[in-house]
């Protein structure tokens, strides 16, 4: 989903609930696509 300032998508299967990932720029992902993620530990935000 593109929100104007970046792409956000939901990632399931990595914890109790899906996580929302925000990427820079406009990117196109379809259900079932493979996405490789690298996240710096200090970038995590838990609500």
N, C-alpha and C positions, 0 to 999 in steps of 0.2 A: 504494500500500500504506500503510495507516494503522498507525503504530507507537505510539500512545498519546499522544505529545507532538508529533507532526507527521506530515505525509505525505511519503513518499519515493518517487521514481520515477526510472526509468532513461531517459536521453536518448541516443539513438544518432545517428550521422551528423554529429557535431561534432568528431570526433577519431579517433585510432586505436582507441579502445575507448569503449564507452558511459560516460557519467558519471552519478553518482547525485546527484539534487537533493533537498534536504530543504526542505519548505515548512512554514509554521506552520499549525496547526489541521488540521481534517479537511477534505479536499478530495476530490472524486471525478473521476478521469480514466479514460477508456476508451482502449484501443488505437486509434490514429488521430486522437484528439482533438488540437486545436491548443492549445498552451500558450505564452504569451509569457513569457520569462524575462528578468529584470534582476538581475544579480549584481554586487555591489561587488567590486572587485579584491582587497581585503583579506579577503574572505570565502572565497576559494578555499583548499582543503586538498588537497594531493596526497600520496598514500601510496605 
